[in-house]
Amino acid sequence: MIREMSYREAPTYEISFMFRKILVPVDGSENSMKALELAVDLAKHYGSHITVVYAKPKGYQPDYDPLEKARKRIEKEGVEVMYKELVFDPGEKSTAGAILDEIANGNYDLVVMGARGRTLSSELTIGSKAISIASNSPVTVIIVR
């Protein structure tokens, strides 16, 4: 017998265990902010812990702060979030490589990220960083459009 689950039923322990620790890479783009909003919703439903990361090459000074933009976007959501800036040597690794290292070393269960960032043409439906991370991540990756 198949039993339909009501939308209001509490999540199972198994699902909550799968999403304990969520990583959300941001770059300030609208896609990355949508990914953050999805991660916040998951955290509310499953009790997850969120870490928001911004990966930038050593010496790069953007004219905006993606972590501050993320903080402002979700400040009233009531979810505890940790913010982290990853600085990497572009001669040794890429943005995707720095994020993949964080995924492996941070013991994350899930990555939620935008399909395209700030630097890509709007003609592309998915960016190279998202493809690289989704292809090489040891954990599940949700790509938000």
N, CA, C and O of each residue as an XYZ file, in Angstrom:
580
protein
N       0.842     -1.169      0.000
C       0.000      0.000      0.000
C       0.897      1.245      0.000
O       1.815      1.350      0.814
N       0.640      2.153     -0.880
C       1.398      3.392     -0.978
C       0.653      4.483     -0.227
O      -0.534      4.712     -0.456
N       1.357      5.146      0.663
C       0.758      6.206      1.462
C       1.301      7.545      0.986
O       2.516      7.732      0.925
N       0.431      8.461      0.654
C       0.867      9.787      0.235
C       1.227     10.611      1.461
O       0.528     10.590      2.474
N       2.345     11.346      1.345
C       2.789     12.181      2.451
C       2.195     13.577      2.305
O       2.282     14.198      1.245
N       1.606     14.046      3.360
C       1.054     15.396      3.369
C       2.199     16.407      3.371
O       3.257     16.143      3.943
N       1.998     17.548      2.743
C       3.016     18.599      2.692
C       3.415     19.064      4.092
O       4.553     19.484      4.301
N       2.510     18.994      5.032
C       2.763     19.510      6.376
C       3.399     18.491      7.317
O       3.720     18.834      8.455
N       3.585     17.272      6.882
C       4.211     16.277      7.745
C       5.667     16.614      7.958
O       6.316     17.196      7.089
N       6.175     16.247      9.111
C       7.580     16.499      9.439
C       8.484     15.634      8.557
O       8.103     14.532      8.164
N       9.675     16.135      8.250
C      10.601     15.340      7.440
C      11.068     14.119      8.218
O      11.078     14.104      9.449
N      11.449     13.112      7.475
C      11.953     11.915      8.127
C      13.366     12.168      8.619
O      14.046     13.069      8.130
N      13.799     11.392      9.563
C      15.161     11.505     10.071
C      16.152     11.272      8.948
O      17.188     11.933      8.882
N      15.840     10.341      8.069
C      16.743     10.012      6.972
C      17.002     11.221      6.071
O      18.149     11.484      5.709
N      15.966     11.946      5.711
C      16.123     13.131      4.871
C      16.911     14.198      5.624
O      17.816     14.806      5.052
N      16.591     14.436      6.881
C      17.301     15.436      7.677
C      18.783     15.111      7.755
O      19.617     16.016      7.722
N      19.120     13.843      7.858
C      20.519     13.422      7.937
C      21.250     13.690      6.624
O      22.444     13.991      6.627
N      20.542     13.583      5.512
C      21.166     13.788      4.205
C      21.562     15.238      3.961
O      22.465     15.498      3.165
N      20.914     16.180      4.622
C      21.141     17.601      4.372
C      21.661     18.341      5.605
O      21.307     19.502      5.812
N      22.483     17.703      6.418
C      22.965     18.336      7.650
C      23.780     19.591      7.390
O      23.599     20.606      8.063
N      24.670     19.523      6.421
C      25.620     20.610      6.181
C      25.576     21.010      4.709
O      25.927     20.221      3.831
N      25.142     22.240      4.449
C      24.961     22.717      3.072
C      25.966     23.819      2.765
O      26.138     24.752      3.550
N      26.624     23.703      1.626
C      27.538     24.734      1.140
C      26.861     25.495      0.010
O      26.297     24.894     -0.904
N      26.922     26.828      0.080
C      26.338     27.671     -0.958
C      27.411     28.631     -1.473
O      27.709     29.628     -0.815
N      27.997     28.344     -2.642
C      28.947     29.295     -3.238
C      28.172     30.474     -3.825
O      27.180     30.277     -4.528
N      28.621     31.697     -3.539
C      27.968     32.887     -4.084
C      28.990     33.771     -4.786
O      30.178     33.760     -4.465
N      28.494     34.531     -5.748
C      29.336     35.515     -6.435
C      28.608     36.845     -6.590
O      29.093     37.750     -7.269
N      27.453     36.958     -5.965
C      26.666     38.179     -6.051
C      25.624     38.155     -7.149
O      24.781     39.051     -7.213
N      25.658     37.144     -8.025
C      24.691     37.060     -9.120
C      23.315     36.675     -8.588
O      23.189     36.123     -7.495
N      22.293     36.974     -9.372
C      20.929     36.628     -8.973
C      20.764     35.110     -8.854
O      20.059     34.636     -7.963
N      21.401     34.347     -9.737
C      21.323     32.882     -9.636
C      21.894     32.382     -8.311
O      21.330     31.474     -7.701
N      23.006     32.964     -7.860
C      23.591     32.514     -6.592
C      22.698     32.909     -5.414
O      22.651     32.196     -4.412
N      21.990     34.036     -5.524
C      21.079     34.451     -4.453
C      19.846     33.541     -4.412
O      19.332     33.249     -3.333
N      19.373     33.097     -5.570
C      18.265     32.135     -5.612
C      18.695     30.812     -4.969
O      17.922     30.179     -4.251
N      19.930     30.411     -5.236
C      20.452     29.179     -4.628
C      20.494     29.321     -3.108
O      20.161     28.386     -2.380
N      20.902     30.489     -2.640
C      20.941     30.740     -1.196
C      19.545     30.657     -0.598
O      19.367     30.088      0.479
N      18.570     31.206     -1.272
C      17.192     31.146     -0.776
C      16.691     29.698     -0.699
O      15.990     29.334      0.246
N      17.047     28.880     -1.683
C      16.672     27.462     -1.634
C      17.356     26.777     -0.450
O      16.724     25.994      0.261
N      18.628     27.064     -0.236
C      19.357     26.462      0.888
C      18.726     26.863      2.225
O      18.631     26.043      3.138
N      18.302     28.111      2.338
C      17.638     28.581      3.560
C      16.340     27.804      3.779
O      16.040     27.397      4.902
N      15.578     27.602      2.718
C      14.337     26.838      2.833
C      14.623     25.403      3.288
O      13.926     24.870      4.152
N      15.643     24.788      2.706
C      16.023     23.431      3.126
C      16.430     23.422      4.599
O      16.052     22.519      5.346
N      17.198     24.427      5.015
C      17.645     24.501      6.405
C      16.468     24.635      7.362
O      16.470     24.037      8.438
N      15.479     25.403      6.981
C      14.290     25.563      7.824
C      13.535     24.247      7.969
O      13.049     23.917      9.052
N      13.440     23.502      6.882
C      12.685     22.248      6.906
C      13.462     21.089      7.519
O      12.869     20.213      8.149
N      14.775     21.073      7.344
C      15.565     19.906      7.750
C      16.582     20.184      8.851
O      17.330     19.285      9.234
N      16.623     21.394      9.359
C      17.554     21.700     10.442
C      19.010     21.735     10.000
O      19.909     21.469     10.797
N      19.242     22.056      8.751
C      20.594     22.057      8.192
C      21.393     23.273      8.656
O      20.837     24.287      9.079
N      22.711     23.137      8.563
C      23.631     24.242      8.811
C      24.144     24.707      7.451
O      24.531     23.890      6.616
N      24.144     26.015      7.233
C      24.555     26.575      5.943
C      25.883     27.302      6.082
O      26.103     28.049      7.035
N      26.762     27.072      5.117
C      27.978     27.859      4.980
C      27.939     28.499      3.605
O      27.815     27.812      2.591
N      28.045     29.828      3.578
C      28.069     30.587      2.329
C      29.525     30.925      2.053
O      30.209     31.482      2.912
N      30.004     30.589      0.854
C      31.396     30.883      0.507
C      31.483     31.756     -0.732
O      30.660     31.674     -1.643
N      32.501     32.586     -0.732
C      32.865     33.372     -1.908
C      34.325     33.078     -2.182
O      35.184     33.336     -1.339
N      34.612     32.537     -3.358
C      35.987     32.209     -3.742
C      36.517     33.289     -4.670
O      35.888     33.624     -5.674
N      37.682     33.833     -4.326
C      38.264     34.890     -5.164
C      39.772     34.686     -5.289
O      40.416     34.187     -4.367
N      40.333     35.077     -6.441
C      41.781     34.978     -6.621
C      42.516     35.939     -5.678
O      42.023     37.026     -5.377
N      43.678     35.530     -5.228
C      44.520     36.365     -4.376
C      44.767     37.709     -5.061
O      45.127     37.756     -6.238
N      44.572     38.803     -4.317
C      44.811     40.138     -4.842
C      43.621     40.768     -5.536
O      43.649     41.966     -5.816
N      42.577     40.007     -5.823
C      41.391     40.539     -6.509
C      40.529     41.306     -5.516
O      40.207     40.792     -4.445
N      40.155     42.529     -5.863
C      39.285     43.347     -5.021
C      38.035     43.724     -5.811
O      38.058     44.686     -6.579
N      36.948     42.983     -5.633
C      35.715     43.321     -6.373
C      35.124     44.628     -5.869
O      35.409     45.060     -4.752
N      34.301     45.252     -6.696
C      33.648     46.506     -6.313
C      32.350     46.255     -5.537
O      31.568     47.180     -5.319
N      32.128     45.028     -5.131
C      30.950     44.638     -4.357
C      31.385     43.530     -3.402
O      32.450     42.941     -3.589
N      30.589     43.242     -2.399
C      30.889     42.182     -1.444
C      29.787     41.125     -1.520
O      28.715     41.315     -0.946
N      30.034     40.015     -2.221
C      29.008     38.976     -2.354
C      28.530     38.401     -1.019
O      27.360     38.044     -0.877
N      29.433     38.313     -0.043
C      29.027     37.768      1.250
C      28.090     38.734      1.975
O      27.143     38.299      2.630
N      28.342     40.033      1.866
C      27.458     41.023      2.479
C      26.095     41.027      1.778
O      25.055     41.142      2.428
N      26.112     40.901      0.458
C      24.854     40.835     -0.291
C      24.044     39.621      0.155
O      22.827     39.708      0.323
N      24.718     38.493      0.343
C      24.045     37.277      0.805
C      23.500     37.474      2.219
O      22.372     37.080      2.516
N      24.296     38.078      3.078
C      23.877     38.315      4.465
C      22.609     39.180      4.501
O      21.663     38.883      5.230
N      22.608     40.242      3.709
C      21.437     41.132      3.680
C      20.210     40.430      3.111
O      19.087     40.666      3.556
N      20.431     39.573      2.133
C      19.324     38.887      1.461
C      18.550     37.980      2.412
O      17.337     37.826      2.274
N      19.254     37.374      3.384
C      18.586     36.383      4.244
C      18.603     36.740      5.725
O      18.288     35.895      6.563
N      18.963     37.966      6.060
C      19.138     38.331      7.468
C      17.881     38.139      8.318
O      17.993     37.920      9.524
N      16.713     38.214      7.734
C      15.472     38.105      8.511
C      14.869     36.705      8.465
O      13.741     36.502      8.915
N      15.596     35.757      7.935
C      15.059     34.404      7.774
C      15.157     33.552      9.036
O      14.488     32.522      9.128
N      15.968     33.951     10.006
C      16.055     33.203     11.257
C      16.841     31.911     11.159
O      16.633     30.994     11.954
N      17.735     31.831     10.198
C      18.560     30.631     10.027
C      20.002     31.009     10.329
O      20.484     32.052      9.887
N      20.683     30.160     11.080
C      22.082     30.417     11.398
C      22.951     30.078     10.191
O      22.895     28.968      9.661
N      23.756     31.054      9.766
C      24.581     30.890      8.571
C      26.008     31.327      8.882
O      26.223     32.330      9.563
N      26.972     30.576      8.382
C      28.372     30.950      8.509
C      28.835     31.472      7.146
O      28.479     30.910      6.110
N      29.622     32.539      7.149
C      30.124     33.143      5.915
C      31.633     32.974      5.860
O      32.334     33.155      6.857
N      32.121     32.621      4.668
C      33.541     32.303      4.536
C      34.063     32.793      3.194
O      33.439     32.558      2.159
N      35.206     33.473      3.210
C      35.852     33.902      1.969
C      37.030     32.972      1.701
O      37.893     32.781      2.558
N      37.054     32.397      0.500
C      38.148     31.518      0.097
C      39.056     32.294     -0.843
O      38.618     32.715     -1.914
N      40.296     32.487     -0.467
C      41.258     33.188     -1.308
C      42.227     32.141     -1.847
O      42.817     31.373     -1.088
N      42.381     32.122     -3.175
C      43.233     31.102     -3.788
C      44.229     31.736     -4.743
O      44.021     32.846     -5.233
N      45.308     31.019     -5.000
C      46.334     31.451     -5.948
C      45.894     30.996     -7.335
O      45.838     29.793     -7.591
N      45.577     31.935     -8.248
C      45.094     31.546     -9.575
C      46.131     30.792    -10.412
O      45.780     30.164    -11.411
N      47.388     30.850    -10.016
C      48.409     30.069    -10.702
C      48.380     28.602    -10.318
O      48.931     27.754    -11.020
N      47.731     28.310     -9.196
C      47.691     26.938     -8.688
C      46.326     26.276     -8.805
O      46.234     25.057     -8.955
N      45.263     27.078     -8.736
C      43.924     26.483     -8.829
C      42.921     27.492     -9.344
O      43.196     28.688     -9.431
N      41.761     26.985     -9.680
C      40.671     27.813    -10.213
C      39.641     28.068     -9.117
O      39.741     27.525     -8.017
N      38.658     28.894     -9.430
C      37.558     29.130     -8.501
C      36.871     27.803     -8.173
O      36.615     27.499     -7.008
N      36.577     27.021     -9.207
C      35.920     25.721     -8.996
C      36.805     24.811     -8.140
O      36.305     24.099     -7.268
N      38.114     24.835     -8.387
C      39.039     24.015     -7.604
C      39.038     24.404     -6.137
O      39.078     23.536     -5.264
N      38.992     25.706     -5.855
C      38.952     26.172     -4.468
C      37.655     25.728     -3.786
O      37.665     25.328     -2.622
N      36.553     25.800     -4.511
C      35.263     25.376     -3.948
C      35.241     23.863     -3.746
O      34.730     23.385     -2.734
N      35.782     23.111     -4.688
C      35.850     21.650     -4.536
C      36.710     21.260     -3.333
O      36.377     20.311     -2.623
N      37.806     21.976     -3.096
C      38.624     21.717     -1.897
C      37.814     21.968     -0.636
O      37.885     21.190      0.315
N      37.041     23.053     -0.622
C      36.202     23.367      0.533
C      35.152     22.281      0.751
O      34.879     21.900      1.889
N      34.565     21.784     -0.334
C      33.572     20.710     -0.221
C      34.201     19.483      0.436
O      33.634     18.906      1.364
N      35.365     19.096     -0.048
C      36.032     17.899      0.476
C      36.490     18.091      1.923
O      36.313     17.198      2.751
N      37.069     19.233      2.225
C      37.631     19.458      3.564
C      36.584     19.846      4.598
O      36.807     19.670      5.795
N      35.455     20.367      4.160
C      34.419     20.828      5.087
C      33.380     19.792      5.431
O      32.483     20.062      6.228
N      33.478     18.608      4.849
C      32.525     17.519      5.119
C      31.073     17.925      4.883
O      30.200     17.647      5.705
N      30.828     18.577      3.765
C      29.469     18.992      3.424
C      28.676     17.813      2.886
O      29.238     16.850      2.365
N      27.362     17.908      3.022
C      26.463     16.869      2.520
C      25.807     17.277      1.209
O      25.354     16.425      0.445
N      25.756     18.574      0.950
C      25.027     19.089     -0.200
C      25.614     20.429     -0.609
O      26.028     21.221      0.237
N      25.646     20.678     -1.916
C      26.026     21.983     -2.450
C      24.824     22.505     -3.220
O      24.242     21.792     -4.038
N      24.455     23.757     -2.953
C      23.377     24.405     -3.693
C      23.995     25.636     -4.333
O      24.494     26.521     -3.638
N      23.962     25.693     -5.666
C      24.619     26.805     -6.348
C      23.850     27.253     -7.575
O      23.032     26.513     -8.120
N      24.129     28.484     -8.003
C      23.497     29.029     -9.188
C      24.081     28.424    -10.450
O      25.236     27.999    -10.482
N      23.257     28.393    -11.491
C      23.679     27.808    -12.769
C      24.694     28.691    -13.483
O      25.617     28.186    -14.121
N      24.531     29.989    -13.379
C      25.443     30.923    -14.049
C      25.836     32.007    -13.068
O      25.048     32.398    -12.207
N      27.057     32.489    -13.205
C      27.527     33.567    -12.347
C      27.478     34.911    -13.042
O      26.792     35.082    -14.050
N      28.202     35.847    -12.500
C      28.210     37.221    -12.997
C      28.984     37.386    -14.297
O      28.701     38.306    -15.065
N      29.951     36.517    -14.561
C      30.853     36.745    -15.679
C      30.436     36.071    -16.979
O      31.102     36.243    -18.000
N      29.370     35.323    -16.963
C      29.009     34.550    -18.142
C      27.963     35.241    -19.010
O      27.146     36.023    -18.524
N      28.007     34.941    -20.271
C      27.038     35.448    -21.229
C      25.652     34.907    -20.903
O      25.514     33.753    -20.498
N      24.640     35.723    -21.076
C      23.273     35.290    -20.792
C      22.783     34.245    -21.793
O      21.721     33.651    -21.604
N      23.557     34.020    -22.858
C      23.180     33.001    -23.838
C      23.448     31.593    -23.320
O      22.876     30.627    -23.827
N      24.309     31.469    -22.320
C      24.630     30.157    -21.752
C      23.638     29.824    -20.648
O      23.266     30.690    -19.856
N      23.211     28.571    -20.598
C      22.258     28.171    -19.560
C      22.955     27.668    -18.305
O      22.363     27.662    -17.226
N      24.205     27.246    -18.437
C      24.963     26.798    -17.267
C      26.422     27.170    -17.474
O      26.959     27.042    -18.575
N      27.051     27.628    -16.411
C      28.418     28.097    -16.500
C      29.455     27.010    -16.272
O      29.135     25.914    -15.812
N      30.682     27.325    -16.595
C      31.776     26.360    -16.481
C      32.061     25.987    -15.033
O      32.419     24.841    -14.759
N      31.912     26.917    -14.103
C      32.161     26.598    -12.688
C      31.111     25.622    -12.173
O      31.437     24.670    -11.464
N      29.856     25.859    -12.529
C      28.782     24.956    -12.097
C      28.977     23.567    -12.687
O      28.789     22.564    -12.000
N      29.353     23.508    -13.955
C      29.598     22.209    -14.594
C      30.757     21.485    -13.911
O      30.663     20.294    -13.613
N      31.836     22.203    -13.668
C      33.015     21.608    -13.038
C      32.709     21.094    -11.635
O      33.109     19.988    -11.269
N      32.002     21.899    -10.859
C      31.682     21.488     -9.491
C      30.708     20.314     -9.489
O      30.900     19.355     -8.742
N      29.674     20.378    -10.309
C      28.703     19.279    -10.371
C      29.364     17.984    -10.838
O      29.032     16.904    -10.349
N      30.288     18.089    -11.773
C      30.953     16.903    -12.323
C      31.956     16.278    -11.364
O      32.169     15.066    -11.393
N      32.570     17.092    -10.518
C      33.673     16.607     -9.688
C      33.389     16.561     -8.193
O      34.235     16.111     -7.422
N      32.227     17.014     -7.776
C      31.905     17.046     -6.352
C      31.672     15.631     -5.818
O      31.058     14.800     -6.488
N      32.168     15.365     -4.602
C      31.910     14.062     -3.999
C      30.524     13.977     -3.350
O      30.129     12.917     -2.865
N      29.777     15.106     -3.343
C      28.432     15.133     -2.755
C      27.428     15.638     -3.769
O      27.795     16.111     -4.845
N      26.179     15.536     -3.423
C      25.094     15.987     -4.298
C      25.171     17.491     -4.514
O      25.446     18.254     -3.588
N      24.923     17.905     -5.759
C      24.912     19.324     -6.122
C      23.562     19.646     -6.741
O      23.124     18.986     -7.683
N      22.908     20.666     -6.203
C      21.674     21.183     -6.786
C      22.044     22.471     -7.501
O      22.608     23.386     -6.899
N      21.724     22.539     -8.786
C      22.004     23.726     -9.579
C      20.707     24.479     -9.810
O      19.744     23.935    -10.351
N      20.695     25.740     -9.391
C      19.494     26.570     -9.439
C      19.577     27.518    -10.636
O      20.598     28.172    -10.850
N      18.520     27.586    -11.392
C      18.449     28.508    -12.551
C      17.607     29.704    -12.193
O      17.419     30.597    -13.020
